[in-house]
Amino acid sequence: MYTFAPIPSWKELLCGLLAWIKKTELSASPWSHSEKHMVWLSNGTAIIDYIVTLQSEKIKNRQLVIWLPDYFCNNALQLVKKQDALIKFYPINSMFDPDWKACEEMVKAGCIPDVFILVHYFGRAANVSCAAEFCRKTQAFLLEDAAHVLSPHGEIGKYSNAIFYCPHKVLASPDGAILCSSTIALSPILKNLPFPKTWLFKKVLQRILPTFFLRCRNQNLPGFFTDGRSIEKTPETSVSSLGRCMISLTLSHLDIIGNARKQAATKWRDAFLPYNELCSAALSIEEEGPSPYRFVLRFKDAETAANVFTALRLDGIAVESWPDLPPDLHENLSTHRVAYELRRTLIFFPIFQALPSDLIRVVKLCMKNALGKDGPVH
């Protein structure tokens, strides 16, 4: 629980390098339904940029209009913002679903989407059929963002024009995202990524360093209200050769990985149960799906969230705040109130590593340090 991404085992690193030497092929079967067209790219940012490029070619004499949820990572939009497209942000509700009433009002005001992006937050399956009906009425292209989803479940991938997954976000891989579609041909001209030696060096370092060093690093990272640094992305880049190999290694045991994540989320949930007057799980056990992306804890107010976040970080735990909201939202804070509230009251916990047996004691100590009290608030 002291790193922000999965660390491959020595065996996985060795097998990944051997597979890289052999040029192992990467299967798409875990993520495909009945889609005819599939392509691997480096990340979700490159995929959104590619879809916008494809759809822009169909629009004449005006800008493409793309709708995104307002609770969205601004860094992921860096490539799209360079295109001649009009980006509009629709509000979401506190359960991470589109505010359909607000969406209808946007349409009535004359803002019609050409591309509508629906996000499955933290592994939770959004209501795809409802989004598909909205897109049918507005004749919009429906793109599902399943970057937080390990593998499809529920309605995920069933009714949209296209969907993408980002295995590199949930598996120990430097990169790798897959775009699937049954309605459009996918034939991007992709540039090859260089061998990710920085990622490999970092993972080896994390594997050999004592936990003490990892915890010290976390203690000195920016605070709760500080957005993460922007990472520059390159358009139309393919998954790296090592990324292909690292993802391939996991395909036979995705269920095991999913079950381990679910169990870890349950342990965090149980550890915070005594503090339910201050915070609670943002998603129920059923809502978070079979393989959560993170355990999401919702606080009653921003001050308590920030204090608990600081206490957890000072203990070296790799908790996160998310995302860096688009600055465009400042123009209409009342419309995007929920997105801002979520940004200021949610904390995200790692669930891809084994958690300590004394997790309840660790949480109790952190909560005591954050609140200045010996026990739960009643």
Secondary structure, 3 states (H helix, E strand, C coil): CCCCCCCCCHHHHHHHHHHHHHCCCCCCHHHCCCCCEEEEECCHHHHHHHHHHHHHCCCCCCCEEEEEECCCCHHHHCCHHHCCEEEEEECECCCCCECHHHHHHHHHCCCCCCEEEEECHHHCCCCHHHHHHHHHHHCCEEEEEECCCCCCCCCCCCCCCEEEECHHHHCCCCCCEEEEECCCCCCCCCECCCCCHHHHHHHHHHHHCCHHHHHHHHHCCCCCCCCCCCCCCCCCECCCHHHHHHHHHHHHHHHHHHHHHHHHHHHHHHHHHHHCCCEEECCCCCCCCCCCCCEEEEECCHHHHHHHHHHHHHCCCCCECCCCCCHHHHHHCCCCHHHHHHHHHEEEECCCCCCCCCHHHHHHHHHHHHHCCCCCCC
